[in-house]
């Protein structure tokens, strides 16, 4: 007889805490560092300019890539 078929027995699992075990404190400490990475959309034109220059460099070196970049 299986314990799963007996209505007197129930199996329950506790909810896991994804930030338990000190992880929340580690994340907070990392975010407080002076060189922490912050993802913001404040300067999208600069980012767009950087990627445009990367694409132009890739286009000049076709032996590195076989797919067309940006010409779809």
RAQUIVEN-V756491 format. One record per residue. RES is the residue in one small letter. NEAR is the number of other ideal C-beta (glycine too) atoms within 10 Angstrom. Layout:
res=RES near=NEAR
res=RES near=NEAR
//
This chain:
res=x near=5
res=x near=6
res=x near=9
res=x near=8
res=x near=7
res=x near=9
res=x near=5
res=x near=5
res=x near=9
res=x near=8
res=x near=6
res=x near=4
res=x near=5
res=x near=5
res=x near=5
res=x near=6
res=x near=9
res=x near=8
res=x near=11
res=x near=8
res=x near=9
res=x near=8
res=x near=11
res=x near=12
res=x near=10
res=x near=11
res=x near=11
res=x near=10
res=x near=10
res=x near=11
res=x near=10
res=x near=8
res=x near=8
res=x near=4
res=x near=5
res=x near=9
res=x near=7
res=x near=6
res=x near=4
res=x near=6
res=x near=6
res=x near=7
res=x near=9
res=x near=9
res=x near=7
res=x near=9
res=x near=11
res=x near=10
res=x near=11
res=x near=10
res=x near=11
res=x near=11
res=x near=10
res=x near=11
res=x near=13
res=x near=11
res=x near=11
res=x near=15
res=x near=13
res=x near=8
res=x near=8
res=x near=11
res=x near=5
res=x near=8
res=x near=10
res=x near=6
res=x near=8
res=x near=10
res=x near=13
res=x near=10
res=x near=7
res=x near=5
//
